[in-house]
Amino acid sequence: MTVQSGVDVAGPDLAIGLVRLARLVDSVFARVSGEHKLTASQARVLCILVEQPRGMAELAGLLGIDKAGITGLVDRIERRGLAERTRVPGDRRALRVRLTAAGQRAAVAVHDQVCAELDALTAGLAPADRERFRRTIALVAGAGDGFPAPPLDVRAAVAVRSR
C-alpha cells in the first residue's frame, strides 16, 4: 500500500485479495451448484428468475451471454422441470422464462447452502470484525452498481412471488 497526500491508496495487495475472494466465492457457488446437480450457470439463472420471470434477451444480458447460449441454458433447465417458457401477450416472437415450483425449491436450496458456507468462512472473526467486514463489503459491492446480481434474499423473493 502506498500513501499519497496523506491518504492510503490501495496497492496490488488489495486487488489480489479481492480477486482471491472472488475466486473463493465462485468456487463455493460452483461446488454447491454441482452438489445440487446444477452447473453454476444454471444455478445463476434460477437465482435471477426467483425475483420475476424474465425475457430471453434480458436473461442473456444479465448473464453476459449470447442468444444461442441462453437458449441452450434454458433448454437444459426446462428439460429438468425447473423452469418453463411462456409466450408474451402481444408479441408472437417473445418468450418469458419463469421458475416452476421445483425451480424455486432448487434456487432456495442452493442459496441457503452457499450462504451457510460463506458465513462459515468468517466464523472465526470477532463479532466487531465480522460486522466491519460486512459493512465494507456492502460499500464495495454497492460501487459495482450496474452489474447484474442475484436477489440478496432468495427466500424473500420466493415468498413475495408465492402470494
N, C-alpha and C positions, 0 to 999 in steps of 0.2 A: 504494500500500500504506500502511496506517496502523498505528500501534503503540498497543496498549492494554496497560497493566500490564507493559510491557517485552517483550511478545510481538508479533511481526509478525502482522497479521490480513490475510488475502487480500482485496484490493480488486477492483475491476472488471477490472484488467489480467489477473489470473489467470483469472477467469471467461471473459473474452474470448478469452484464449489457449487455454483448454480447448475452448471452442466452435469456434474455428478449427481446432484439432487434430482434433476430432471430424468436422468437415466435410471436412477433408483425407482422413482415413481412409475416410469414407463415399464420397468421390469416387473414391479409388483402388479401393475394393471394387466400386463400380458400374461403373467403366470396365473393370476386369479381367473382371468378370462378363459384360459386353457383348462383350468380345473372345472369350469362350468361348460366345457366343450364348445367354447366360442373362440374365435380369433379376437385379437384386440380391436380390430376394425369393426367386427360385428358387435362387440360389446359397446363401442363408442356410438354406433348407430342406435342401439337400444337406449342408451342413456340420453341421447339427443331427442329421440321420439317420446320419451317419458313426458316431456313438457307438453307436447302437442303434435298432432300429425303434421307432416312436412311434405312439400312437393319434392320431386326427384331432383330438380335443378338446385333447389335450396339445400337439400341434403348434400349434394355433391360439393356445393360451395362451402358449407360448414366443415366438411371433411377434407377439402382441398384435393378432390379427385375429379376425374373427368366423367362424362356421361356413361361411357362403357363400364367404368369402374364401379359406379354407384348401381348401375343396372345389375351387374353380377353379384354385388354385395347384397342388394335387396332380394335378388332371386334366391340366394342361399338362406337368408334368414326367413324368407317367406316359405320355402320348402320345409323348413323346420317348424313351421306353425307359430313363429314368434312375431310376425308382422304380416300385414296384408295391404295390398294396393287397392285404392278406391278411385273412382272417377271424380273429377272436379266438375260440379254442376256448371254448365255454361261454357265449358272448354273441352271439346271432344278429345283433344290430344293430351291433356294434362292428367297426371295421376298424383295422388297423395298417398303417403305411406303412414300407416298407424300401427301401433302395437296391439297385439292380441293380449288376452289375459295371461297367457303363458309368457309372452314377451315382457310384460310388466313384472311378472314374478322373477324372471331371469335378470332384468335390469336391477331390481331391488337387491337380489341375492349378490350379484357382482359388486354393486355399490357398497353394500354393508360389509362384505369381506374385505374389499380394498380399504375402506375407511378404518376398519379394525386393525388391519396390518400396518397401515401408515401411522395410526395413532400409537401403535406399539413401538415404532421407531423413536418416538420422543418420550416414551415412558420413563426413561432414566433421567430426564431433565427435572430440575427442581420446578415446582409449580410456577414460580415467578418467571423463570427462564422459558418455560413452555408457553406461557401467556405472551411474553415478549416475542417469541418466535412466531406465534400465531398472528399477532398484530403486524409484525414485519412482513410476513408472507402476504397478508391481506393488502398491505400497502404496495408491495412489489407486484403482486398479481393484478391489482387494480390499474397499475401502469400499463398493463397489456391489453387495455380495452381495445376492442376491435377484433380481437382474436376469439374464435368460437370456443365456448366452454360448455361442458355439460351442466345441467342444473346443479346447484350447490346441495340441494336436499332432494334426492330422488324419491324418497318416501313421501315427502310433502307434495311433490308434483303428481305422484300416482294418486294420492288421496284426493287432491283437488279434481283430477280428471274423472275419478270414480263417482263423484257426486252427481 
